[in-house]
Amino acid sequence: MISRLEDRLVVMSAICTHKSCVLRKQDKKVLRCPCHKSFFSEYGTPTEGPAKIALPRYAVTLAEDGTIQVDTTQSFGEQDWDNPKAFIPLTKT
Ligand code: FES
């Protein structure tokens, strides 16, 4: 899932951290898991239900031609979301 979060573009997993069901969008700011009713904020942090671990984010870069490249072999847990590889900084206009 690609999301713009404030001044960052991030790519996060759409797989529930409880038992790996695919998440659905509840609304613009909430993700829900249809399997056991976990909910996640737009940032990927669990807010309700059995899931207790945030959604991992993947390494992401902006190529010179403007394409977004995602490396799913490198993932970042919540404690590493400020790692520069875990987001593309966006400038405000
Ligand atoms: S798999 Fe998502 S809440 Fe259980």
Boltz pocket constraint, residues with backbone or C-beta under 6 A from the ligand:
constraints:
  - pocket:
      binder: B
      contacts: [[A, 16], [A, 17], [A, 18], [A, 19], [A, 20], [A, 21], [A, 33], [A, 34], [A, 35], [A, 36], [A, 37], [A, 38], [A, 49], [A, 50], [A, 51]]
      max_distance: 6.0
